[in-house]
Amino acid sequence: MKTTDQDVLTDIWQEYRQGLDYLNSVNFFSRVEDSFNFTYGDQWRGLQNGNERPPQLNMLHPILKNSTALVGQNLMSIYYSSMNYGPQHQELTKICEKLNEHAVSTWERLKMDSLQWNVLQDSFISGDSFVYFYDDNGKMKAELLDTNNIMFADEQNPNIQEQPYVLIVQRRYVSDIKKEAKENGISDADIEMILPDDDLDLQINGKTEVKNKKKTTSVMKMWKKDGIFYISRSTKSVVYQPETAIEGLTLYPIAKYSWKVNKGSARGMGDIWDKIPNQIAINKSLYRYEAAIKANAYPHKVFNTSALSAEDVKRLSYPDSNIGVSDFSGQGVEKLVAYLQPASISPHAKDLWQDLITLTRDLSGAGDNLENIDPEQASGVAIEAAREAKTLNVNMQVSAFKQFVEDIALIWYDLWVAYSPNGLSIITEQEVQGGDPVQKEIIISQEELKELKIDVRVDVTPSNAYSKIAQEAALKELLTSNVITFEEYVSSLDDDSSMPKDKLTAIVNKRKEAQNSKAAKTILALTDKAAELQAQNAARPSVQAKGV
C-alpha cells in the first residue's frame, strides 16, 4: 500500500499508516497469520511439491480446544449494584435489579455465549481478541474484531481506556460509505474520491476476498478530549464522517481479552507462536519417516532380463498370476527373480515426533483430558479434584475472562446512558396470580441512569459434565438417605441435568393429581355419609322428656 502523493492522505489515514509501519516493524501481522494458518491445518503453505500433499499431525488445534474449553466452561453472571448511599439507595437498588434483568436479555440477544468461544479461540491463537459494541437505531450490537484490525496510539499501554485514540480498520462496501458521506453533508466532489481498493494487508487470509472491486478500507477513529468522546471515519483521501461528539459516552466501547500478558506491550501473547517450531519438526519427521518407509520398508525385486520382462515381474504384485519363462534351462526360480530384503528403520525416527507431540501437549497443560476417568466408578469428589488440578493451568486466563466480562458490563451501562435520551426501555416478566407471566415495559429515565454510581460484580460458576455428575450424585445420596423427598430431589435438578427432569416432574405432578383426586373422593364420601346420618336423625320421632 504505497502512495507518492502524501498530500491526499487524511490525518486519520496518516495515523493509520504510522500504526501499520510500527506493527510491520515487529512482524506482528506475519506472526498472527502464521499462527492462524498452523492452528487450522495449513502447515505446508508455500511448499512446491507437485501434486503431492505431505503428511502432517496437527497437535495445535487439539491444544486450543482443550485450553479454551477450560476457560469457556465457566458461566459468567453480571450483577449491577448501586454505590449511592442515602435516602434514594433503596430506589436505586431496585433500578439495578432491573438492569440485571436487562443484562441477561442483552447477553442472550447478542448471542454472547457463542461469541465468547470466538473470543477465546482468537486470543489463544493471536494473543488478543476485541469486541466492539455500538448502537444501531436504538439497539445495541456487537462486532468481533481481529487483533489485526485495531491500532492504538500507544502500543506500549495495554489499558484501552487510557489510549489517546483508537483506530478500527474495516473493509466496507463503497456504496455504503458513499451513502453515509452524503447523509453527513460531504460534497459530491469528495464523494467521487471514495474508490474501491485492494488494500488487504490487515485481513487474515485476505487474499481470499472476492475481487469484485466493491470494497475499500475504512478507518474509524475514536478519541477523548476534555472529557468528551469523539468519533470520525475516513477512507484514504476522504473524511466521510467529520468529528462527531457523542454526549454521555465516557468509555471506548471496546472490550479486550488477552490470553497472556505481554509486558511492555499493548498486545497480548497467544499460545501458538512458540509451538510452531515443534509443529514443523513433527511434520518434517513424519514426512521423513513416510519417505523412509516408501524407500525401505517393502522388498525390491531383481529379475533376469534375458528371461523375464518388466511387465512379467509387475504381475507378481497380483495374486494368482502366471508368468511364462522363455528359456528356463533348468535354472532355479531364484536365478530368475530374487527379492532384496528391506533395510530396518530405527525406532528413534518414530519416537522423535511422538515424543514431541506428547511433551508439547504436557507442557501446555493439555496432556491429560481426563479421558481415562470412568464417571461411573470414580466418585464425584475425585473427578472434581482431578479437574480442579487441571484448571490450575488456566487460572490467570479465567481471571482475565472475568475482568473481560466486567468491562463489557461497564461498556453496556455507558452505552445505555448515552443512547437513552428518552429513557431505557426494559421488558420484564411479571407473575399473574392464576395465569401465565405477562411482559411489562419499564422505562428508566436517563437522569436516573446518570445519577447511579454503578458497581459491577461478575460471578463465575463452573459448568461441566463432571461437576454435574458430582452434583447429581450428591442429590441421589440425600434422596437415598431420606434426607430429602422425591419431590425435593426432582425440583433440585438442573434443567440440563443427565436425569430427565421434565419426565420426573410429570411423574410428580401425576402423583399429586392422583392424591388430590383420592382425597377429593374421600371428602365426598365423608360428606355423603354425614348427609345420610343427618337425614336419618331428622326422620326419627322426637321424644319430649316429661317431668317427674
DOSEGU-584662 format. One record per residue: residue in one letter; x, y, z of N, C-alpha, C, O in turn. Coordinates in pm, whole numbers, plus 50000, padded with zeros to 5 digits. Example, Ala and Ser with C-alpha at 12.3 -4.5 7.8 and 13.67 -1.06 7.14 Angstrom:
a513194943150780512304955050780513204967050780514244966850846;s512854977550708513674989450714512905000350787513415011450804;
END
This chain:
m500854988250000500005000050000500895012350000501195017950106;k501315016549882502235027749870501555039149796500675037049713;t501975051049826501465062649756502585072949747503425074049837;t502595080249641503625090549625503085104349657503855113849670;d501775105449669501165118449696500675118749840499525115349868;q501565122749932501205122950073500145133450104499455132350205;d500005143450018499065154250047497605149650040496745155850102;v497325138749966495935134349953495485125950071494295123150084;l496405121950156496045113650270495445122050381495925132950412;t494375116950440493765123950553494635122050678495515113350681;d494385130250780495145128950906494915115250969495845109151022;i493665110450963493365097351021494135086450947494655077151007;w494195087850813494895077650735496395077750764497025067150765;q496955089450789498365090150823498645083850959499675077450978;e497725085451054497865078751182497765063551164498465055851230;y496895059551074496775045251043498065039850982498505028851016;r498675047650893499945043450832501065042450936501915033550927;q501075051451033502075050851139501935037851219502915031151249;g500685034651253500445022151326500825009951244501385000351296;l500515010551115500844999551024502354997551015502844986251019;d503075008451003504545007650993505145001651120506064993451113;y504625005851236505185000651361504924985551374505844977951405;l503694981351350503364967151366504094958551263504444947051292;n504304963951144505104956551045506554955251090507204945151063;s507074965451158508464965251201508734954351305509864949751319;v507704950251377507874939451477507274926251426507054916951504;n507014925551293506494913351229505184908651291504904896651297;f504374918151336503134914651405502154907351313501614896951350;f501934912751194500924907051105501314893251054500474884351045;s502594891351021503034878350973502934867751083502594856251055;r503224871751207503114862251319501664857951339501384846151361;v500754867451332499334864251353498834854951243498154845151271;e499184858051118498694849851007499294835851012498584826050988;d500584834751043501204821551056500554813551168500344801451155;s500224820151277499594813151390498234807551351497894796351387;f497444815351278496134810451233496294799051133495574789151141;n497224800551040497414790050938497814776851002497284766350967;f498734777351095499194764951159498104758851245497964746651250;t497324767151314496264761851401495214754351320494744743751362;y494834759851206493744753951129494224744951015493464741850924;g495514740751021495944729650936496664733150809497074724150736;d496844746050778497594749650657499054751050695499584762050706;q499724739450714501064739450775502184737350674503354737450712;w501854735450547502884733950443502754745150340503114743350224;r502234756550382502004767650288503314771750221504344773350287;g503254773350089504414777750013505294766449963506214768849885;l505034754050005505854742749961505514739049817504354736749784;q506534738349733506354734049595506694719149587507864715449585;n505674710849583505914696349586505024689049485504574677849510;g504784695549372503934689349271502524687549322501964696249389;n501954675949290500594672949335500554665649468499484662849521;e501714662649521501764655249647501524664649766502074675649773;r500714660049859500474667449982501164660150097500754649250134;p502204666050152502934659250259502044657050381501104664650403;p502334646950460501504644150578501784654350689502834660850690;q500844655550780501014664050897500174658551011499154652050989;l500604661251131499874657751252499634670651329500524675551398;n498434676151317498124689151378497864687351527496794682751567;m498844690851609498674689851754498194703151813497784703751929;l498244713951732497934727251785496444729151807496034735251906;h495634724051715494184726051728493604718751849492784724451921;p493994706251875493514699752000493934707252126493174707852223;i495154712852127495594720552243494704732952260494324736352371;l494374739452148493474751052152492124747252211491614754152300;k491534736352162490204732352209490224729052358489294732552431;n491284722552403491384718752543491484731152633490744732452730;s492394740252599492654751852685491484761452687491094766252794;t490904764252570489784773652566488544767852633487734775252689;a488384754552628487224748252694487314749852845486294751752911;l488524748952900488684750353044488284764253092487824765853205;v488464774353006488084788053042486604790453010485864795853092;g486184786352891484814789252846483734781652916482564785352908;q484084770752987483054762953057482524770353179481514766253237;n483184781053220482744788753335481654798553294481844806753204;l480504797653360479384806653331479584819653406479894819753526;m479404830853335479584844153393478224850953410477434851453316;s477974856253528476714863253556477034877553599477834879753689;i476394887353533476624901553560475644906453666474444903753658;y476164913653766475324919653870475724934253888476864937453919;y474734943153867474934957453893474454960554035473474954854083;s475154969454100474724974054233474994988954244475854994354175;s474244995554332474355009954348475335013454459475285007754568;m476215022754430477135027954530476625040954589477345047754663;n475375044554556474765056654614474215053054752473345044554764;y474715059554853474225057054989473525069555040474105080355049;g472255067855071471455079155115469985075855105469625064155100;p469155085955103467685083655100467225075754977466245068354984;q467935077354864467495070854740468125057254718467935051154613;h468875052354814469605039754794468665028254759468935020454667;q467555027154832466635016054808466005016854669465855006754600;e465655029054627465045030754496466035027654385465685021254285;l467295032254401468315029654300468715014954297469105009754193;t468605008254412468874993854416467854986354330468204976654263;k466604990654334465574984454251465864986554102465614977754020;i466404998354069466775001053930467884991453887467874986353775;c468834989053977469934979753945469404965653922469914958353838;e468374961853997467774948653977467184947553835467274937153770;k466564958553790466034958553653467164958153550467044951853446;l468274965053581469424964753490470004950653482470484946453377;n469964943353594470454929453593469614920853499470144912753425;e468294922753503467414915453411467714919353266467744910953177;h467934932353246468214937253110469554931953060469704929152941;a470514930453150471824925053112471694910553065472344906452969;v470854902853134470644888853094470034888152955470494880352871;s469014896252931468354895952799469294901252690469284896352577;t470114911352723471074916752626472124906252591472504904652475;w472604899052692473584888452670473024877852574473724873152484;e471764874152595471144864052509470904869552369471124862552271;r470444882052360470134887752228471384889452143471334887452022;l472504892952205473754894652131474484881452110475554881152050;k473884870452161474464857052145475904856652200476824851652135;m476054862052319477384863052378477954849452415479174847652415;d477104839652447477604826352479478344820352360479344813452378;s477834822852240478504817952119479714826652085480764821452046;l479564839752101480644848852067481874846852155483004848752110;q481644842952281482774841552373483744830752328484944831752354;w483244820352259484144809852211485064815252102486234811452096;n484534823952016485394830151914486424839251979487574839851935;v486014846252084486944854952156488094846752214489264850352200;l487744835652280488764827452344489704821052241490914820752261;q489154816052133489984809452032490894819451961492074816651938;d490334831151925491164841151857492294845951948493424847751902;s492004848052076493044852852168494084841952194495264845052210;f493654829352198494604818452217495584817752100496764814652119;i495084820551980495934819751861496804832151846498024831151830;s496164843851850496894856151816497314864451936498124873551923;g496784861352054497124868952173496004877552224495844879052345;d495194883352133494124892452174492874890052089492924884751978;s491764894052147490514894752073489724906652127489794909652246;f488994913252041488274925452079486824924452035486514919151928;v485934929652120484514930452085484124945152089484284951952191;y483614949951978483194963951964481674964651974480974958151896;f481174972552069479744974252089479324988052037480034997952056;y478184988451970477715001151916476185001251910475534990851915;d475645013351898474195015051890473775015751744474355023151664;d472755007951710472225007751574470725010251580469925001051600;n470365022951563468955026951566468255022251694467165016651691;g468915024851806468295021851935468555007851986468135004452097;k469254999451908469564985851953471074983951958471804987551866;m471514978152068472944975652081473344963651996472614953751988;k474514964751932475044953751853476504951351893477154960051951;a476994939551860478354935651894479064930751769478484923651687;e480324934651754481144930451639482494925451689483184932351764;l482854913451647484144907851685485224913551594485104913151472;l486284918951656487384924951580488614916151588489004911651697;d489244913551473490554906851475491584916351532491464928551519;t492604910751597493654919251653494384926851544494974937351572;n494354921951420494964929051306494284942151277494904951451224;n492994943051310492164954151264491954964951369491004972751359;i492804965351468492714975951569494114981151598495074973351607;m494224994151612495515000451637495375010651749494325016851766;f496445012251825496435021151940497425032551919498435031151850;a497105043751981498035055051979499315051452052500415055252011;d499175044052163500325039752242500365024552244499615018252317;e501235018852164501315004352153502044997952271502284985852270;q502395005752371503015000152492502054999952612502404994652717;n500875005752596499915006552707498784996552684498014998152590;p498664986252769497614976152747496214980752788495244973852757;n496094992052856494784996952902494135005152791494595016152760;i493074999852732492405006752621491885020352664491995030152590;q491305021052784490665033352827491655044752849491245056252861;e492945041752855493965052052872494585056452740495475064852740;q494135050852630494705054052499494265068052453493095071552469;p495185076052398494775089052341493775087552227492855095652213;y493955077152146492975074052043493085059352006494095052852032;v492015054151944491955040251898491465040351754490525047651720;l492105032351669491695031051530491135017151505491725007151545;i489985016551438489405003851395489395003651242488815012451178;v490024993651185490154992551039489124982450989489044971251039;q488344986550889487264978150837487294977950685487694987650621;r486874966750629486634965750485485144967650463484334959550508;r484774978550394483364981850377483034983850230483904986750147;y481744982250199481294984450062481334999450030480915007750110;v481845002549912481955016449870480585023149868480445034749906;s479575015749822478215021549813477715025749951477075036249964;d477995017750055477545021450190478275033850240477675042550304;i479575034750211480345046350257479855058950186479715069450249;k479595058050057479115069749984477755074350035477485086350043;k476915064750070475605068350125475755075850256475095085950278;e476635070850345476865077550473477485091250451477145100850521;a478405092350355479035105150326478005115550283478055127150324;k477065111250200476025120550154475145124850271474765136550280;e474815115450361474005118850478474735128450571474115136250642;n476075127650569476875136450656477235149750589478005157550645;g476675152350472476875165350407478185166750333478625178050309;i478835155750296480085156350221479785160350078478775156050021;s480635168550018480405173549883480475162149781481115151949804;d479815164349668479805154249562481205151549509481555140249474;a482015162249502483385160549452484195151349542484955142949494;d484035152949674484755144249767484215129949763484975120349773;i482905128749748482295115349742482835107549622483035095449630;e483085114549511483615107949392485035102549416485495093849343;m485715107749520487075103149550487085090549636488155085049664;i485915085949676485825073449752485785061949653484765059549588;l486895054849640487055044649536487395031049597487925030349708;p487095020349524487475006949572488985005349575489705012349503;d489474996249658490904993249661491094978449693490134971349725;d492334974049685492664960149720493624959949838494534951649844;d493414969149931494254970250050493864959250149493004961350235;l494504947550137494144935950219495244932450318495304921250369;d496114942150346497264939350432496854934250569497514925550626;l495754939550623495384936250760494404924650769494044920550879;q493964919450657492974908750661493654895250669494474891850583;i493324887550772493874874050784493354865650667492144864450647;n494284860050592493934852950468493124862050374492174857650309;g493534874850369492784884650289492814881950141491974887150067;k493754873750096493814870749953492594863149906492364861949786;t491804858050000490614850549962489404859849941488334855149903;e489564872949966488444882049945488054882249798488904882449710;v486764882049775486264882049638486684895049569486424905949620;k487314893749454487794905649382486654911649300486614910349178;n485724918149370484584923849300484674939049287483754945549236;k485814944749335486034959149321484904967249382484564978049332;k484314962249489483224969449553483544973949695482754981049757;k484714969849747485054973149884486264982349889487074983049797;t486344989550001487504997850027487794997650176486954993350256;t488975002050214489365002250355488885015050420489095026050367;s488235013650533487745024950611488385024550749488505013750808;v488785036050800489385036950933488485045551021488195056950988;m488065039851132487255047151230488145051151347488815042651406;k488155063851378488975068951489488075072651605487065079551588;m488455068251725487775072151848488805079051938489945074651947;w488395089652002489295096352096488485104252199487295106952181;k489175107752307488565115752413489335128752427490565129052424;k488575139552444489195152652461488355160952557487175163452533;d488985165152667488295173252768487055166252821486015172452845;g487175153052839486065145452895484955142452797483915137052837;i485135145652671484105143352569484615132752471485785132752433;f483725123852432484065112852342483745117152199482675122552171;y484705114552108484535118151968484755106051879485415096351916;i484165106951758484335096351659484405102751521483765112951496;s485195096651432485295101351293485685089451206486335080151252;r485275089851078485575079050986486205084750859485855095650814;s487135077050802487865081950686488275070550594488595059550640;t488275073350463488985064850368490355071150347490755079850424;k491085066750246492445071750227492485086750206493375093550256;s491525092050132491595106150095490365114250132490305126150102;v489365107850197488135115050229487685111650371487555099950407;v487465122050451486835120150583485325120650560484755131450544;y484695109050558483265108750523482355109950644481145111650628;q482895109250765482135112950885483015122650964483975118451028;p482695135550960483515145251033483485142651183482705134451232;e484325149651254484425148451400483035149951464482365160151449;t482625139351536481285138951594481395135951743481985125851782;a480825144651826480835142451971479625133952009478525136251960;i479855124152098478755115652147478575118752295479365114352379;e477545126252323477315130752460476955119052550476145110452516;g477575118852666477265108652766478175096552761478235088852858;l478885094552650479775082952639481125086352702481725096552668;t481575078052792482835080752864483895070152840485065072352870;l483495058452788484425047252769484545043952620483585045452545;y485715039352579485815033252447484965020652450485175012052536;p484005019252358483095007652364483734994952308483144987952225;i484944992152353485704980552304486184972652423486904977952508;a485804959952431486264951052537487384942352483487274936452375;k488474941752558489664934552514489904922452602489804923052724;y490234911152536490644899352612491984894452558492114891552440;s492964893552648494294888552611494514875052678494184873152795;w495074865552601495304852252657496434852652760496324846852868;k497534859452726498644861152818499144875552808499164881352700;v499554881052921500064894752922501464894952861502294886352891;n501694904852775503004906852714503564919752772503174930752732;k504464918552866504944930152941505544940752848506344937652760;g505114953252870505614964352790504964965652655505454973052570;s503854958652633503164959252504501664960052525501114954452620;a501004967252434499544967752437498914954952387497714952752403;r499724946352326499234933852269499564922252362500624922052425;g498664912752370498904900752448499684890452368500074892752254;m499894879152431500614868152366499704856052357499014852552453;g499704849752240498944837452223499744825352266500874826652314;d499164813652247499824801252288500174792552169500384780452184;i500234798452050500524790851929501914793751875502634784551835;w502304806351873503524810451805504744802651853505554798151771;d504894801051985506094794452035506074779352012507094772652033;k504934773851969504844759451943504994756051794505064744351758;i505034766251709505154763951565506434756451530506384747351447;p507604759851589508804751851558508644737051590509124728551515;n507964733851701507704719751734506804713251630507024701851590;q505794720651586504874715351486505604712751354505344702651288;i506504721751316507284719851193508184707551206508294699651112;a508824706051323509704694451344508914681451338509394671551284;i507714681451392506854669451389506514665951244506614654351203;n506104675951167505704673451029506894668750944506754659650862;k508054674850965509234670750889509644656450925509974648350838;s509614653351056509974639751099508994629551043509394618751000;l507724633051043506704624050988506914622050838506774611050787;y507264632950769507494631950624508704623150594508674614850503;r509794625050673510984616750653510684602050684511154593050616;y509894599850788509534586150825508744579450713508964567850680;e507804587150656507004581850546507894578850425507744568550359;a508844588150397509734586050282510624573850303510894566250210;a511084572050429511924560350458511134547450441511674537550391;i509904547450481509064535550466508854532450317508944520950275;k508574542850240508364540750096509624534850031509524526249943;a510794539350076512044535250013512554521850063513164514249987;n512304518750191512984507350252512084496750314512544485550338;a510844499750341510024490350417509494478850332509024468850387;y509544480050202508984469750114510114463650030511014470949988;p510074450550004511164443949929511194448449783510164451249723;h512404449049727512594452449586512884439649508513564430649557;k512354438749386512534426849301513744428749209513984439449154;v514514417849195515614417349100515344405649005515094394549051;f515384408048874515004397448781515994396648665516724406048634;n515974385048603516834382248489516164387448362515164381848317;t516714397848307516074404348191516094395648066515324397847973;s516984385648065517014377047946515874367047948515524361347845;a515284364848067514184355148079512844361748104511814356548062;l512834373348171511584379948208511594394448164512634400948156;s510404399348135510254413548105509754420848230509334414548327;a509804434248225509314442148338507824439848362507374439948476;e507074437848255505634435348269505384421948337504464420548417;d506234411948304506094398948369506284400348521505504395048599;v507304407448559507604409048702506514417148772506184414548887;k505944427048702504904435448762503694427148801502984430148898;r503464416148721502314407648752502494400148883501534394848938;l503734399648933503964392949061503274400149178503114394549286;s502884412449155502214420149260500754416049276500104420049373;y500234408149183498824404249189498724389449222499564381549178;p497714385449298497554371149332497174362749210496584367749114;d497534349849217497184340249112497714344448975497054342448873;s498924350248974499494354648846500314343348784500944335548855;n500294342548651501074332748575502134339948493501844349648423;i503344335248503504454341448429505134330748344505574320448395;g505204333448218505854323948128507334327348111507684339048092;v508184317548119509634319448104510054314247968509784302747933;s510714322647891511064318847754512174308247750512164299547663;d513124308947844514234299347844514584296147987515404302948049;f513934285448042514154281848183515514275248202516224278048298;s515864266248107517184259648106517514253048240518674252348279;g516484248448308516714241148432517194249648548517604244248651;q517144262848532517594271348642516554271748752515354270248727;g517024273948875516094275848985515404289348973515924298548910;v514244290349035513474302849029514284314449084514184325749034;e515074311749186515854322549247516874328249150517394339249170;k517154320749042518064325948942517364335648846518004343348774;l516034335048848515244343648760514734356148833514824367248780;v514184354248955513644365349035514114363849178514014353049235;a514634374549236515044374549376514534387349442514224397149374;y514444387149573513944398749649515044403949740515704396449812;l515224417049734516154423449827515404426749956514374433549951;q515874422150066515204424650193515344439350232516424445150217;p514274445450282514324459750318515254462250436515444453750524;a515834474350436516664478250549515774481850667514664486750649;s516244479450785515464482550905515474497650931516454504550901;i514374502450986514244516651018514394518251169513754511051245;s515224527351211515454529551354514164533851421513474542751371;p513814527851535512604531951607512694546251658511664552151690;h513894551851667514044565651715513374575551621512934586251664;a513284571951493512644580951397511184583051432510674594251426;k510504572251469509104573351509508964579351648508054587251673;d509874575651738509804580651875509954595751879509374602351966;l510734601351785511014615651789509744623951780509484632151867;w508934621851674507754630251659506654626651758505844635251794;q506604614051802505614610551904505954617152037505074621952108;d507244617252072507664623852197507454638952188507094645252287;l507694644652072507484659052056506024662752081505734672652148;i505104654652027503674657252048503324656152196502664664952251;t503754645452258503424643152400503964654152489503254659552574;l505254657352470505884667452556505274681252533505074688852629;t504984684652408504394697852380503014698952445502684709252503;r502224688352435500904688652497501014689252649500264696552714;d501934681552705502084681552851502514695252902501984700053002;l503464701552834503944714552878502904725452861502964735752930;s501964723452771500894733352753499714730852846498754738552846;g499784720052926498684717053018497544709652953496464708653012;a497754704452832496684697452759496964682652749496384675852664;g497844677552834498244663552820497244653652872497114642752816;d496524657052978495574647653038494194653753035493904663053111;n493344648752946491994654052932490964646253012489764647252986;l491434638653110490534630653195489794620053115488714615753154;e490394615753000489694605752918489604592252990488654584752969;n490594589253075490664576053135489864574953265489894564553331;i489164585453301488354585053423486964579753389486304584953299;d486534569653461485194564053442484254570753543484364568153662;p483344579353496482454586353588481584576953672481144580653781;e481354564853621480514555353695481284549053811480684544653909;q482614548553798483424542053901484024552253999484024550154120;a484544563353944485174573254031484114581654100483034584054045;s484424586154219483484594554293483474608454233484424612654168;g482364615654256482284629354206483364638154265483894646854196;v483694635854392484724643954457486074641554391486844650954368;a486374628754359487654625554295487744631854157488794637054118;i486644631454082486644637353949486834652453957487594658253880;e486124658754051486254673154067487664677054108488184687254062;a488274669054193489654672054236490604671254118491494679654104;a490424661054032491284659753914491054671253817491994676453757;r489814675153802489504686153710490064699353762490604707353686;e489934701653893490454713853951491964714753935492504725453908;a492634703353951494094703253931494444707053788495444713753764;k493624702553694493894705553553493664720253522494384726053441;t492654726353585492344740353556493334750053618493274762053592;l494264744953701495284753853757496104760553647496614771553665;n496214753853532497004759253421496364771653359497044779453294;v495054773353379494374784553313493734793953414492824801453378;n494174793753538493594802653640493724817253601492784825053619;m494874821153547495064835053506494134838753391493614849853385;q493934829153299493044831853186491584833153231490834841253178;v491184825053330489824826153384489634839653452488604846153435;s490644843853530490564856853596490484868153494489714877653512;a491274867153386491244877453282489904877453209489414888053169;f489304865653192488004864853125486914871053212485994877353161;k487034869353343486084875853435486194891053423485184898053419;q487434896053417487624910453400487084915053265486544926053255;f487224906853163486684909853030485164911753037484634921152977;v484474902953109483014904153122482644916453205481644923053175;e483434919553307483184931753385483314944153296482524953453306;d484324944153209484494955353116483284956553024482824967552995;i482764945152979481574945252893480394951452968479654959452912;a480214947653095479094952853174479194968053189478174974953178;l480384973353212480564987753225480324994853092479745005753089;i480764988652982480534994552849479034994852819478525004752767;w478334984052851476884983852828476204995152904475385002352847;y476544996753030475925007353110476235021053049475365029653043;d477465022953003477855035652941477035038352816476605049552792;l476825027952735476015029452613474555031952646473895039952579;w474025025152748472635027452788472425041952829471405047952794;v473365047652902473245061752944473305070952824472495080152812;a474265068552733474505077652622473375077252518473015087552462;y472835065452494471865063852385470425062152434469605056252364;s470115067252552468735066252604468225079952645467875081952762;p468165089452553467675102852589466225102552636465805110852717;n465455093052584464045091752624463835080752727462715076552753;g464925076252786464835065652886465165051952828465005049552709;l465635043152916465985029552877464775020552895464215019453004;s464375014052785463215005052789463664991152829464534985252766;i463054985852935463374972452983462074964252986461074968353046;i462124952652921460964943652920461164933253029462144925853029;t460224932653123460304923053233459074914153232458034917553176;e459214902553295458094893353311457584894153454458354893353550;q456284895653467455674896653599454664885353617453884882253527;e454694879453736453784868453765452364873853785452154884353846;v451404866453732449994869753748449314858253819449414846753776;q448634861253927448014850854006446984843253922446044849053867;g447194830053915446264821653841446444821953691445574817353618;g447544827253643447764827753499449244827553464450104827153552;d449524827953333450904828153287451524841953309450804851853316;p452874842553321453534855453337453274864453216453164859753103;v453164877353242452934887053135454134896353127454774899253228;q454424901153005455544910352985455074924653009453964928552972;k455954932253071455654946153101456874954653071457994950853102;e456634966353009457724975352978457934985353091456994991553140;i459194986553131459564996253234460565005953173461515001753107;i460355018853195461245029153142462065034953257461515039953355;i463395034253243464305040653338464835053253271465465052553166;s464585064653330464955077353268466475078853262467215072753339;q466915087153167468345089653152468905096453277470055094153314;e468085104953342468535111753463468795101653575469775102953649;e467935091553586468145081353689469405073153660470145069653752;l469635070153531470845062653495472105070653526473085065253576;k472065083753495473235092153521473485093653671474625094953714;e472415093453749472545095353893473205083353961473785084554068;l473095071653896473635059453955475165059853961475825063453863;k475715056054075477135053154086477255037954081477155031054182;i477465033153960477325018853936478555011153979479685015753967;d478294999154030479374989754061479004976453995477834972753990;v480004969553945479754957053871480444945453940481604946453981;r479714934553953480284922054004479954911053904478844910353852;v480924902553879480714891153790480934878453869482024876153922;d479904870153877480014857253946480384846553845479824845853735;v481334838153884481814827353798481294814053851481514810653967;t480614806653766480074793653804480594783053709480224783153591;p481434773753756481894763053667480724754553620479854750853699;s480714751453493479654742953437480304732853345480774736453237;n480334720153388480914709753305480284696453340479564695253440;a480544686653258479894673553277480244667353411479394661253475;y481504668753453481924662353577481314668953700480934662053794;s481204682353700480584689053815479104685553824478564684553935;k478444683853709477034679953711476874665653765475944662853841;i477784656853725477724643053776477904642953928477194635953999;a478874650953975479114651654120477894657054193477524652054299;q477264667354137476084673354199474924663554203474234662354304;e474704656754091473584647254086473834635354177472894629854235;a475104631254190475424620254281475134624254425474654616154504;a475434636854460475164641654596473664642154623473214638354732;l472894646754527471434647154544470854633054558469954630654638;k471394623854479470934609954486471214603954624470394596554679;e472384607354680472744602554813471794607954918471394600755009;l471424620754906470474626855000469104620254990468424618255091;l468704616854867467424610154847467444596254908466494592154975;t468534588854884468664575254938468674575255090468154566055153;s469254585555150469344586455297468074592255358468014594455479;n467054594855274465774600355320465934614155384465114618155468;v466974621355344467144635055393466214644455316465724654255372;i465964641255189465034649155108464014639655046464254627655033;t462874645255008461834637254943462104636354794462974643354741;f461344627654727461494626254583461134639254512461784643054414;e460104646154561459704658854501460814669254514461084676754420;e461464669754630462564679154651463754675554564464454684354514;y463984662554545465074658054459464864662854315465784667854252;v463644661154265463344664954127463464680154109464024684754010;s462944687754204463004702254192464424707654201464704718654152;s465334700054263466724704554279467584701654156468674707054143;l467104693354065467864690153944467934702253852466974709753840;d469084704053785469204714453683468384710653560468124698953535;d467994720853483467204718153363467974709753261467374702053186;d469314711253259470134703753163470844691953228471894687653181;s470274686753336470884675453405470774662753321469974662053227;s471594652653356471544639953283470244632553312469774624853229;m469654634953429468344629153461467264636853386467344649053376;p466254630053334465184636953258464244644553352463214639253393;k464614656753385463854664253486462404666353444461504665453528;d462164668953315460784671353271459914659053289458744660153326;k460484647253262459704634953279459464632053427458364627953466;l460484634253509460304632153653459294642053710458514638553799;t459324654453660458344664453705456934660153667455994662053744;a456784654353547455464649553505454974638353597453794637653629;i455914629553640455554618853733455094624653866454074620253921;v455834634553918455464640954044454084647254033453254645654123;n453824654453924452524660953906451404650753893450294653053941;k451694639453828450684629053813450304623153948449134620553977;r451354621154031451084615854165450264625754247449354621854319;k450594638554234449844648654309448384648854266447474649854348;e448174647754133446804647654081446044635454134444874636354172;a446754623854136446114611654187445784613154335444704609154379;q446724618754411446464620754554445324630554577444464628354663;n445324641354499444234651254513442894645254477441884648054540;s442914636854371441664630454329441174620754437439974620254466;k442114613154496441744603754602441224611054724440254606854787;a441894622154757441454630054873440074635854849439244636354939;a439844640354724438544646154691437444635654702436344638454750;k437754623454655436764612754664436484609254810435334606654847;t437524609154893437344606055034436484616655102435574613455179;i436764629255073435984640255131434544639355086433624641455164;l434344636054955432984634954901432234623654970431054624855004;a432954612254990432314600855056431944604355200430854600955246;l432824611055270432544615155407431394625055413430554624655503;t431354633855315430254643655309428924636755286427924640055349;d428924626755194427684619255167427244611555291426054610755322;k428224605755363427894598155484427314607155591426364603455661;a427904619055603427384628555702425974632955667425114634455754;a425754635055538424424639255495423404628055521422264630655559;e423844615555499422944604155522422594602955670421424600755705;l423584604455757423314603755901422404615055948421534613256033;q422644626655888421794638055924420344635555883419414639255955;a420164629455767418804626555720418124616055808416934616955836;q418914605955852418334595755940417934601656073416874598356126;n418734610256125418394616656252417144625156240416324625756332;a417014631756127415834640256107414564631956096413484636856130;a414674619356049413474610956030412994604556160411844600056166;r413824603856263413404597756389412344606556460412414618856452;p411334600156531410324608156605410974615056725411824609456794;s410544627056746411114634556858410474629956988409274627356992;v411224629157092410724624857224410944636157323412064640957342;q409834640357386409934650857486410044644857625409324635557660;a410924649957698411074645057836409964650557923409664662457922;k409364641457998408294645858087408844647658228409694640158276;g408334657558289408784659858427408264649058520407194643558494;v408944645958624408534635558718407804642258834407364635458927;
END
